[in-house]
């Protein structure tokens, strides 16, 4: 997820976030990881990744 976020590859990110959730990563942990990467990769890429994560969390509820 970190590499996809840093590279701006949001097309594949949804799949990998889904697998992370399936493997027990919590919503809070995912948000924390994306936030951390955002400081290094830049705000636009981080917010794009956060949008993908938000969509997945919204769909799951």
GIMOUR-V310585 format. One line per field, one symbol per residue. phi: phi as a letter, one per 40 degrees, with the letter a starting at -180 (. if undefined). psi: psi as a letter, one per 20 degrees, with the letter a starting at -180 (. if undefined). A space follows every 10 residues. Layout:
phi->???
psi->???
//
This chain:
phi->.ccccccgcc cccdcccdcc cdcgccdccc cccccccdcc chddcccccc cccdcccccc c
psi->ggggghikmi gihgghgghg ghjjprgghg gggggghhhh iqgghghghh gggggghghh .
//
